[in-house]
């Protein structure tokens, strides 16, 4: 048996299951457990205070303090799930996250463990430059933290449960337009990322990507919203005789290089799609690694489809220009095919 849930609902269910399973698991964050409230900025923890009143810790709008408390709890054997209202606010806690959370285990020779989950919404959604950044490029180079990027409800729940049980700090980036909230708050322009969620227990392994669509002509890698738009582009291009394989990494650290290399060895072409600026992004890391390790398998240069190297705009027409649309992804794939 299964039920159709959106990402926000699936995450909420996963959090509740983990708190029932392990009394050391608790949630800490900004406005996450206020009776009658939204359940955080995007309803993920909506209503959980009814069952877990003492384990839903509301904090002031002070991210450095939030992460410091969560870190201390994790070091003492608890398993906190820290909720940041917007991923951009992680910059306010950068010393705690980058210099403490990420490094404690390494600096202690493994004696100090930090079994801590951090959740952060990302993505351009009409809120301006300080509430719109894709934070992955800032954290992927930081050793010591695992980074997850679920794009479906099934993966969101399964990855969260794996993250809670992991003995290391794990940062989960969640795209605002994929939450699919049915509670007191919803986003305009949302994409259906719902899944059939099994009634029974399951997890999704960290570090394993998935092929969302099989193809033979070109491999496309995309996360979050860009994975869904890549699937739309692949469907449109199939009518033109172009067979596109779409890969969803699901995890950026560790990254499933074996899956990507197997796909590129088959298609001999690669397009990386990302919502963040092109400079220094995920596409740059993937392109550099593939160029180093399997350049002879490439029939054409690697193509990156990304946002411009500017802050995210506020104007809706400029937002649509800024974030790669299905048409721009398809154009990038056509251009690559024309080169080979």
Secondary structure, 3 states (H helix, E strand, C coil): CEEEECHHHHHHHHHHHHHHHCCCEEEEECCCCCCCCCCCCCCCCCCHHHCCHHHEEECCCCHHHHHHHHHHHHHCCCEEEEEECCHHHHHHHHHHHHHHHCCHHHHCCCCCCCCCEEEEEECCCCCCHHHCCCCHHHHCCCCCCEEECCCCHHHHHHHHHHHHHCCCCEEEEEEHHHCCCCCCCCCCCCCCCCEEEECCCCCCCCCCCEEEECCCCEEEEECHHHHHHHHHHHHHHHCCCCCEEEEECCEEECCCHHHHHHHHHHHCCEEEEEEEECCCCHHHHHHHHHHHHHHHHCCCCCEEEEECCCCCCCCHHHHHHHCCCHHHHHHHHHHHHHHC
